[in-house]
Amino acid sequence: MFKANVLTIFPEMFPGALGFSLAAKAQSEGKWDINPVDIRNFAVNNYHSVDDTPYGGGAGMIMSPEVLGRAIDAVHTPGTPLIYFSPRGSQLTQQKAKELSCQEEITLLCGRFEGIDERVIEAYNITEISIGDFILSGGELPALVLLDAVIRLLPGVLGSEDSLCEESFENNLLEYPQYTRPQSWRGFEVPEVLLSGHHENIASWRRQKAEEITRIRRPDLWEKYQAEKP
Ligand SMILES: C[S@@+](CC[C@H](N)C(=O)[O-])C[C@H]1O[C@@H](n2cnc3c(N)ncnc32)[C@H](O)[C@@H]1O
């Protein structure tokens, strides 16, 4: 079973969106579990504060190393991945989600305010992960995003393992266009080849479309695809 500890000042935000559909079913089947932990429980004063003003001045508050250290020590199993969500982190990718889906336990630290005291990152050698070049008000949504990406990769969570192999980012390609019934909708037609039943032609059309879309939309991925394609 894959277990995710989530350190947050808003534990009630979990499982949130993960309490629906595939993820909810997988959780009820014992394929994964979540342990949301309230950082405030580790506060060192009677006001339950978790933050303090920044040394050197400036706007906002910084999450305290004393409080975070106590929370991490109580929850994190040494040797398992410890991740802090941060706009400075390396970007979350499908590859990263895959690596994490092979772990038995991970701990996610959700920042708030202006972030956390840098010494916590140093002391625990924490991996920083960003979900994109924009600023959110907390790490809780990134935690839900990461967990959603990981959970659907756990063994037996998706109905068909094939659908994983065909998805965007597999082989550094974006996915080809998909269609369902009806064959004609508001004057738009499903491409002929998909109606042909000719598996080879369909596969080659899909590959060609995936390449075209990747080349136009994501030159960075296209370069990788060309360098790494067998
Ligand atoms: C308001 S942000 C702090 C931003 C920080 N002062 C900076 O400029 O990098 C509060 C928290 O939200 C989370 N966060 C915000 N944007 C994020 C992103 N793009 N990816 C991951 N986490 C993010 C982080 O945990 C961060 O500590």
The ligand as a MOL file (V3000), in Angstrom:
LIG
                    3D

  0  0  0     0  0            999 V3000
M  V30 BEGIN CTAB
M  V30 COUNTS 27 29 0 0 0
M  V30 BEGIN ATOM
M  V30 1 C 2.5960 32.3050 -1.3740 0
M  V30 2 S 3.5650 30.8830 -1.6360 0 CHG=1
M  V30 3 C 5.1830 31.4550 -1.2260 0
M  V30 4 C 5.9380 31.8900 -2.4070 0
M  V30 5 C 7.3820 32.2850 -2.0960 0
M  V30 6 N 7.4400 33.4860 -1.3270 0
M  V30 7 C 8.1650 32.4800 -3.4010 0
M  V30 8 O 8.2080 33.5810 -3.9090 0
M  V30 9 O 8.6910 31.4590 -3.9110 0 CHG=-1
M  V30 10 C 3.1280 29.8540 -0.2730 0
M  V30 11 C 3.3700 28.3840 -0.4830 0
M  V30 12 O 2.5790 27.9140 -1.5740 0
M  V30 13 C 3.2170 26.8110 -2.1890 0
M  V30 14 N 3.3090 27.1060 -3.6250 0
M  V30 15 C 2.9690 28.2600 -4.2290 0
M  V30 16 N 3.1400 28.2050 -5.5500 0
M  V30 17 C 3.5840 26.9560 -5.8250 0
M  V30 18 C 3.9550 26.2850 -7.0240 0
M  V30 19 N 3.9010 26.8750 -8.1940 0
M  V30 20 N 4.3710 25.0100 -6.9270 0
M  V30 21 C 4.4590 24.3990 -5.7260 0
M  V30 22 N 4.1250 24.9880 -4.5700 0
M  V30 23 C 3.6970 26.2430 -4.6020 0
M  V30 24 C 4.5580 26.6280 -1.5100 0
M  V30 25 O 4.4740 25.5750 -0.5690 0
M  V30 26 C 4.7630 27.9600 -0.8240 0
M  V30 27 O 5.5560 27.8420 0.3370 0
M  V30 END ATOM
M  V30 BEGIN BOND
M  V30 1 1 1 2
M  V30 2 1 2 3
M  V30 3 1 2 10
M  V30 4 1 3 4
M  V30 5 1 4 5
M  V30 6 1 5 6
M  V30 7 1 5 7
M  V30 8 2 7 8
M  V30 9 1 7 9
M  V30 10 1 10 11
M  V30 11 1 11 12
M  V30 12 1 11 26
M  V30 13 1 12 13
M  V30 14 1 13 14
M  V30 15 1 13 24
M  V30 16 1 14 15
M  V30 17 1 14 23
M  V30 18 2 15 16
M  V30 19 1 16 17
M  V30 20 1 17 18
M  V30 21 2 17 23
M  V30 22 1 18 19
M  V30 23 2 18 20
M  V30 24 1 20 21
M  V30 25 2 21 22
M  V30 26 1 22 23
M  V30 27 1 24 25
M  V30 28 1 24 26
M  V30 29 1 26 27
M  V30 END BOND
M  V30 END CTAB
M  END
